[in-house]
Amino acid sequence: MPPGSWGQAVPTGSESRLRKAGRQVHNADMGDAGHTVDGLVGFARALRHAGVNCGPDRVRAFLAATEHVGFADRSRLYWAGRLTLCTDPEDLPRFDAAFDYWFGGADMPAPVSGPATEKRARSAALTSREAGTDDAEPLATAAGDVETLRSRDLSELSAEEREHLRRMLAELSLDPPLRPSLRRKPFRRGNLDPRATMRALLRTGGEPMRLPRHHRARRTRRVVMLIDVSGSMNPYADALLRFAHVVMRRSPAETEVFTLGTRMTRVSRQLRQRDPERALAAAGAAVPDFSGGTRLGETLRAFLDRWGQRGVARRAVVVLFSDGWERGDTALLAEQMLRLRRLAHAVVWVNPHAGRAGYEPVQSGIAAAWPHVDHLVAGHSLRALQELWWWVRRLATHHRTAGVPSAEERQTRQEVGGA
């Protein structure tokens, strides 16, 4: 056999012997199965040398299949081998050529171009450039590198990594936060349902056959996202808006998104578009103060006066994305945060700098708002954003006092803020 045809599937000096073994297998019946096992195993070994990934388990399945279909019918033998030994569509041409040569006495199969290559797991590349370009730097594509990208700071990513992160954000699946409803529904566990029990007693003549139970149903809790788009938050603004688009796409009726800068802008309608690129483009066109200054106190007051007190923030989980730099009056910010805390079910502050070692809430804005925040999350990476959503769902489900700072902790925060 010429070298390279199947990667030395059949030794050159043993062609006649293998042809004879194949004909013995083809002409045998079930009573002579013991004499044909070597030929079947040799055929599987030849397939392995040809590049077909047929391990011991598949060889055993092939031998078991031949016991059921027999050796007399060449078509059945062919399908028994094809269904048990082939694992990939690329294996079919190799299997057909090997089967015709081994069992049918056909001519030697034509050599394939180059030796058989080992199949490798495919993973998404972290670059959008073509592999053949000279200036494309090779980036790792293993699962470990993807996990590393999840923990990288969003402000330190390259252009290729940002593009890959956008695809990862678009593929996120975020379950909406739930809250206990006033309505109850039947359930196998829970409190006894007195009305259902009385109706059951009337149907059974007063004999209690079973005790119906019910529990409080769950409904989606509203989430309000306030995103700082000032100059200091510019490295994170794109990723945060994309994260808000994922949340909006999952629960559009119970999600509101606003941008904060020198003024406040509602972008909920723009982010309801299905395509993330069109949604981000529409939101960017609607926001006039990208990369500007920060007046959190004034923008929060405008939000509460126009939307918050009219129902948007009531019993909602409010998530405020900002690094805490405030150009306006910090006393006004503290006053508005107190108003927001009284309206909302929970207030979560997302500060990208909180993910860095040695961080302390010393910025003027976060120091003023610190006593009125239920939880502080570092939103500097994709993993931190996923942790944020875990906190949102936890705070939404539990009572207001669950997971919020105690009175002593609030007093300590006020002292730190005053310092």
BELGIPE-V659591 format. One record per residue. N is the residue number from 1. SS is DSSP state (~ for helix, > for strand, _ for the rest). PSI is psi in radians with two decimals (NA if undefined). Layout:
((N SS PSI) (N SS PSI))
//
This chain:
((1 _ 2.28) (2 _ 2.51) (3 _ 2.51) (4 _ -0.11) (5 _ -0.87) (6 _ 0.41) (7 _ 0.79) (8 _ 0.83) (9 _ -0.62) (10 _ 2.20) (11 _ 2.53) (12 ~ -0.66) (13 ~ -0.03) (14 ~ 0.42) (15 ~ -0.79) (16 ~ -0.66) (17 ~ -0.70) (18 ~ -0.63) (19 ~ -0.72) (20 ~ -0.73) (21 ~ -0.69) (22 ~ -0.72) (23 ~ -0.60) (24 ~ -0.72) (25 ~ -0.72) (26 ~ -0.62) (27 ~ -0.02) (28 _ 2.89) (29 _ -3.10) (30 ~ -0.45) (31 ~ -0.40) (32 ~ 0.43) (33 ~ -0.55) (34 ~ -0.44) (35 ~ -0.10) (36 _ -0.04) (37 ~ -0.71) (38 ~ -0.70) (39 ~ -0.70) (40 ~ -0.73) (41 ~ -0.65) (42 ~ -0.65) (43 ~ -0.74) (44 ~ -0.65) (45 ~ -0.68) (46 ~ -0.67) (47 ~ -0.68) (48 ~ -0.74) (49 ~ -0.46) (50 _ -0.13) (51 _ 0.05) (52 _ 2.24) (53 _ 1.44) (54 _ 1.77) (55 _ -3.05) (56 ~ -0.65) (57 ~ -0.72) (58 ~ -0.57) (59 ~ -0.72) (60 ~ -0.68) (61 ~ -0.64) (62 ~ -0.77) (63 ~ -0.70) (64 ~ -0.64) (65 ~ -0.65) (66 ~ -0.48) (67 ~ -0.51) (68 ~ -0.66) (69 ~ -0.35) (70 _ 3.06) (71 _ -0.19) (72 _ -0.63) (73 _ 1.96) (74 ~ -0.59) (75 ~ -0.75) (76 ~ -0.68) (77 ~ -0.66) (78 ~ -0.83) (79 ~ -0.55) (80 ~ -0.72) (81 ~ -0.69) (82 ~ -0.69) (83 ~ -0.40) (84 ~ -0.42) (85 ~ -0.39) (86 _ 2.35) (87 _ -0.12) (88 _ 2.56) (89 _ -0.47) (90 _ -0.27) (91 ~ -0.32) (92 ~ -0.81) (93 ~ -0.67) (94 ~ -0.71) (95 ~ -0.75) (96 ~ -0.79) (97 ~ -0.72) (98 ~ -0.68) (99 ~ -0.75) (100 ~ -0.67) (101 ~ -0.71) (102 ~ -0.77) (103 ~ -0.45) (104 ~ -0.15) (105 _ 0.45) (106 _ 3.04) (107 _ 2.92) (108 _ 2.34) (109 _ 2.60) (110 _ 2.46) (111 _ 2.46) (112 _ 2.78) (113 _ 1.84) (114 _ 2.83) (115 _ 2.82) (116 _ 2.39) (117 _ 2.60) (118 _ 2.36) (119 _ 2.37) (120 _ 2.65) (121 _ 2.42) (122 _ 2.46) (123 _ 2.72) (124 _ 2.40) (125 _ 2.63) (126 _ 0.28) (127 _ 2.56) (128 _ -0.01) (129 _ 2.81) (130 _ 2.63) (131 _ -0.41) (132 _ -0.08) (133 _ 2.62) (134 _ -0.57) (135 _ 0.04) (136 _ 2.11) (137 _ 2.27) (138 _ 2.24) (139 _ 2.53) (140 _ 2.52) (141 _ 0.19) (142 _ 2.88) (143 ~ -0.58) (144 ~ -0.61) (145 ~ -0.58) (146 ~ -0.72) (147 ~ -0.62) (148 ~ -0.69) (149 ~ -0.57) (150 ~ -0.50) (151 ~ -0.07) (152 _ 2.57) (153 _ 2.33) (154 ~ -0.48) (155 ~ -0.19) (156 ~ 0.12) (157 _ 2.58) (158 _ 3.09) (159 ~ -0.70) (160 ~ -0.69) (161 ~ -0.61) (162 ~ -0.69) (163 ~ -0.72) (164 ~ -0.63) (165 ~ -0.60) (166 ~ -0.70) (167 ~ -0.66) (168 ~ -0.67) (169 ~ -0.69) (170 ~ -0.43) (171 _ 0.03) (172 _ 2.51) (173 _ 1.83) (174 _ 1.97) (175 _ 2.39) (176 _ 2.60) (177 _ 2.58) (178 > 2.78) (179 > 2.66) (180 > 2.34) (181 > 2.80) (182 > -0.42) (183 > 2.67) (184 > 2.66) (185 > 2.69) (186 > 2.49) (187 > 2.72) (188 > -0.34) (189 > 2.85) (190 > -2.84) (191 > 2.73) (192 > 2.43) (193 _ 1.80) (194 ~ -0.68) (195 ~ -0.80) (196 ~ -0.58) (197 ~ -0.73) (198 ~ -0.69) (199 ~ -0.65) (200 ~ -0.65) (201 ~ -0.65) (202 ~ -0.62) (203 ~ -0.50) (204 _ 0.23) (205 _ 0.50) (206 _ -0.06) (207 _ 2.12) (208 _ 1.75) (209 _ -0.69) (210 _ 2.85) (211 _ 1.81) (212 _ 2.48) (213 > 2.81) (214 > 2.88) (215 > 2.95) (216 > 2.30) (217 > 2.92) (218 > 2.45) (219 > 2.80) (220 > 2.27) (221 _ 2.47) (222 _ 2.47) (223 > 2.22) (224 > 2.14) (225 > 2.11) (226 > 1.96) (227 > 2.13) (228 > 2.13) (229 _ 0.50) (230 > 3.13) (231 ~ -0.64) (232 ~ -0.36) (233 ~ 0.14) (234 ~ -0.69) (235 ~ -0.35) (236 ~ -0.18) (237 ~ -0.76) (238 ~ -0.83) (239 ~ -0.65) (240 ~ -0.69) (241 ~ -0.62) (242 ~ -0.67) (243 ~ -0.72) (244 ~ -0.60) (245 ~ -0.66) (246 ~ -0.77) (247 ~ -0.74) (248 ~ -0.71) (249 ~ -0.55) (250 ~ -0.64) (251 _ 1.34) (252 ~ -0.52) (253 ~ -0.37) (254 ~ 0.49) (255 > 2.34) (256 > 2.42) (257 > 2.29) (258 > 2.61) (259 > 2.51) (260 > 2.39) (261 _ -2.09) (262 _ -0.22) (263 _ 2.96) (264 > 2.42) (265 > 2.28) (266 > 2.15) (267 _ 0.37) (268 ~ -0.76) (269 ~ -0.69) (270 ~ -0.67) (271 ~ -0.07) (272 _ -0.12) (273 _ 2.52) (274 _ -0.74) (275 _ 2.20) (276 ~ -0.62) (277 ~ -0.76) (278 ~ -0.66) (279 ~ -0.77) (280 ~ -0.65) (281 ~ -0.72) (282 ~ -0.69) (283 ~ -0.69) (284 ~ -0.62) (285 ~ -0.47) (286 ~ -0.33) (287 _ 2.01) (288 _ -0.15) (289 _ 0.66) (290 _ 2.41) (291 _ 0.57) (292 > -2.58) (293 _ -3.03) (294 _ 2.13) (295 _ 1.36) (296 ~ -0.70) (297 ~ -0.82) (298 ~ -0.72) (299 ~ -0.64) (300 ~ -0.68) (301 ~ -0.71) (302 ~ -0.68) (303 ~ -0.80) (304 ~ -0.68) (305 ~ -0.67) (306 ~ -0.66) (307 ~ -0.73) (308 ~ -0.94) (309 ~ -0.23) (310 ~ 0.10) (311 ~ -0.32) (312 ~ -0.73) (313 _ -0.13) (314 _ 2.19) (315 _ 0.47) (316 _ 2.80) (317 > 1.99) (318 > 2.17) (319 > 2.07) (320 > 2.05) (321 > 1.95) (322 _ 2.67) (323 _ -0.08) (324 _ 0.03) (325 _ 2.17) (326 _ 2.17) (327 _ -0.26) (328 _ -2.71) (329 _ 2.12) (330 ~ -0.49) (331 ~ -0.66) (332 ~ -0.68) (333 ~ -0.75) (334 ~ -0.68) (335 ~ -0.74) (336 ~ -0.58) (337 ~ -0.62) (338 ~ -0.72) (339 ~ -0.78) (340 ~ -0.71) (341 ~ -0.61) (342 ~ -0.50) (343 ~ -0.75) (344 _ 2.78) (345 _ -0.65) (346 > 2.63) (347 > 2.15) (348 > 2.22) (349 > 2.23) (350 > 1.94) (351 _ 2.01) (352 ~ -0.50) (353 ~ -0.26) (354 ~ -0.27) (355 ~ -0.07) (356 _ 2.61) (357 _ 2.42) (358 _ 0.30) (359 _ 2.45) (360 _ 2.47) (361 _ 1.33) (362 _ -0.15) (363 _ 2.64) (364 ~ -0.72) (365 ~ -0.85) (366 ~ -0.54) (367 ~ -0.65) (368 ~ -0.59) (369 ~ -0.23) (370 ~ -0.72) (371 ~ -0.27) (372 ~ 0.29) (373 _ 2.32) (374 _ -0.65) (375 > 2.51) (376 > 2.20) (377 > 2.52) (378 _ 1.98) (379 _ 0.73) (380 _ -0.15) (381 _ 2.97) (382 ~ -0.67) (383 ~ -0.66) (384 ~ -0.62) (385 ~ -0.64) (386 ~ -0.66) (387 ~ -0.67) (388 ~ -0.79) (389 ~ -0.54) (390 ~ -0.73) (391 ~ -0.66) (392 ~ -0.79) (393 ~ -0.60) (394 ~ -0.83) (395 ~ -0.54) (396 ~ -0.59) (397 ~ -0.69) (398 _ 3.00) (399 _ 2.91) (400 _ -0.55) (401 _ -0.13) (402 _ 2.15) (403 _ 0.17) (404 _ 2.77) (405 _ 2.54) (406 _ 3.07) (407 ~ -0.70) (408 ~ -0.73) (409 ~ -0.67) (410 ~ -0.66) (411 ~ -0.70) (412 ~ -0.69) (413 ~ -0.66) (414 ~ -0.67) (415 ~ -0.71) (416 ~ -0.71) (417 ~ -0.67) (418 ~ -0.55) (419 _ NA))
//
